[in-house]
Amino acid sequence: AQEEEPAIAQISNKRVNAECKLLNLIIKNKRFIKTAEEAFKPEDYSTPVHRAIAARIYAGRENGVQIDPAVIISDFSGDAIKEASDVFYNMEVYDDDERVLHELINNIKLEQVRQEIATEQDPQKLLELLEMQKVLGRKNE
């Protein structure tokens, strides 16, 4: 059975944008790949394009393969080409890449928790998610 995609409306733009920035940051700073990989498996990313790019980056790190944006982008077609290009050609420059790395990871986790809260039915699990949201929100202050 194929895994069901979350409805686009359920995936926040904040999360998608943060994932795009995180993938771009780890491409520019290879030393951050392991940190990102420890935080998120490829399947944790919200879009099929982000999942595929993360899988290629992580596999490249493990195998010592150089990341070639043109080769990865060529794997996509249609609208996915633009989404993949946005990951590789984001030209944002940060004063402190390591701080931004940790902020992006935290923001993505916070958005994941918010998405889970919106659909959770189990009261106990909902309380756990609300507590997790509070902790992640404090890290952003």
C-alpha positions as CSV (number, residue, x, y, z in Angstrom):
1,A,0.0,0.0,0.0
2,Q,1.3,3.4,-0.9
3,E,1.8,5.9,1.9
4,E,-0.9,8.5,1.9
5,E,0.3,12.1,1.4
6,P,-0.9,14.7,4.0
7,A,-3.3,17.1,2.5
8,I,-1.5,20.2,1.2
9,A,-3.6,22.4,3.5
10,Q,-2.3,20.4,6.5
11,I,1.3,21.1,5.7
12,S,2.2,24.6,6.8
13,N,4.2,27.0,4.5
14,K,6.4,27.6,7.5
15,R,7.4,24.0,7.6
16,V,8.0,23.7,3.9
17,N,10.0,26.8,3.8
18,A,12.1,25.8,6.9
19,E,12.7,22.4,5.3
20,C,13.9,24.1,2.0
21,K,16.3,26.3,4.0
22,L,17.5,23.4,6.1
23,L,18.3,21.3,3.0
24,N,20.0,24.2,1.3
25,L,22.1,24.9,4.5
26,I,23.3,21.3,4.7
27,I,24.2,21.3,1.0
28,K,26.3,24.4,1.6
29,N,27.7,23.1,4.9
30,K,28.4,19.4,4.5
31,R,29.4,19.2,8.2
32,F,25.8,19.8,9.1
33,I,24.4,16.8,7.2
34,K,24.8,14.4,10.1
35,T,23.0,16.7,12.5
36,A,20.1,17.1,10.1
37,E,20.0,13.4,9.5
38,E,19.9,12.7,13.3
39,A,16.9,15.1,13.6
40,F,14.9,13.9,10.5
41,K,14.9,10.8,8.4
42,P,14.0,11.4,4.7
43,E,10.5,10.3,5.3
44,D,10.0,13.0,8.0
45,Y,10.1,15.7,5.4
46,S,6.8,17.1,4.3
47,T,6.9,16.9,0.5
48,P,8.0,14.1,-1.9
49,V,10.6,16.4,-3.4
50,H,12.2,17.2,0.0
51,R,12.1,13.6,1.0
52,A,13.9,12.6,-2.3
53,I,16.5,15.3,-1.9
54,A,17.2,14.5,1.8
55,A,17.6,10.8,0.8
56,R,20.1,11.7,-1.9
57,I,22.1,14.0,0.4
58,Y,22.2,11.5,3.3
59,A,23.2,8.6,1.0
60,G,25.9,10.8,-0.5
61,R,27.3,11.5,2.9
62,E,27.4,7.8,3.8
63,N,29.0,6.9,0.4
64,G,31.3,9.9,0.2
65,V,29.6,11.0,-3.1
66,Q,29.7,14.7,-4.1
67,I,26.2,16.3,-4.2
68,D,25.5,17.6,-7.7
69,P,22.4,19.8,-7.7
70,A,22.0,19.4,-11.5
71,V,21.9,15.6,-11.3
72,I,19.4,15.6,-8.5
73,I,17.2,18.2,-10.2
74,S,17.2,16.1,-13.3
75,D,15.5,13.3,-11.4
76,F,12.3,15.5,-11.2
77,S,9.8,16.6,-13.8
78,G,7.0,19.2,-14.0
79,D,6.3,21.4,-10.9
80,A,8.8,19.3,-8.9
81,I,11.7,20.8,-10.9
82,K,10.9,24.3,-9.5
83,E,10.6,22.9,-5.9
84,A,13.9,21.1,-6.2
85,S,15.6,24.1,-7.8
86,D,14.4,26.3,-4.9
87,V,16.2,24.0,-2.5
88,F,19.5,24.3,-4.3
89,Y,19.5,27.8,-5.4
90,N,18.3,29.6,-2.3
91,M,21.1,32.3,-1.9
92,E,20.4,33.3,1.8
93,V,23.5,34.0,3.8
94,Y,23.5,33.7,7.6
95,D,25.7,35.3,10.2
96,D,25.8,32.1,12.2
97,D,25.1,29.0,10.2
98,E,25.2,26.7,13.2
99,R,22.6,28.7,15.1
100,V,20.4,28.8,12.1
101,L,20.7,25.1,11.6
102,H,19.4,24.4,15.1
103,E,16.6,27.0,14.8
104,L,15.5,25.4,11.5
105,I,15.4,22.0,13.1
106,N,13.5,23.3,16.0
107,N,11.0,25.1,13.8
108,I,10.4,22.1,11.6
109,K,9.8,19.9,14.7
110,L,7.4,22.6,16.1
111,E,5.4,22.7,12.9
112,Q,5.3,18.8,12.8
113,V,3.9,18.9,16.4
114,R,1.3,21.6,15.5
115,Q,0.2,19.4,12.5
116,E,-0.2,16.4,14.8
117,I,-2.1,18.4,17.4
118,A,-4.6,19.5,14.7
119,T,-5.5,15.8,14.0
120,E,-4.9,13.9,17.2
121,Q,-7.9,12.2,18.8
122,D,-6.3,10.5,21.8
123,P,-6.5,12.9,24.8
124,Q,-3.3,11.5,26.4
125,K,-1.3,11.8,23.2
126,L,-2.8,15.3,22.7
127,L,-1.5,16.4,26.2
128,E,1.9,15.0,25.3
129,L,1.9,16.9,22.0
130,L,0.8,20.1,23.7
131,E,3.7,19.8,26.2
132,M,6.1,19.1,23.4
133,Q,4.8,22.2,21.6
134,K,5.4,24.3,24.8
135,V,9.0,23.0,25.1
136,L,9.8,23.6,21.4
137,G,8.2,27.1,21.6
138,R,10.4,28.0,24.5
139,K,13.5,27.1,22.4
140,N,12.4,29.8,19.9
141,E,12.3,32.6,22.4
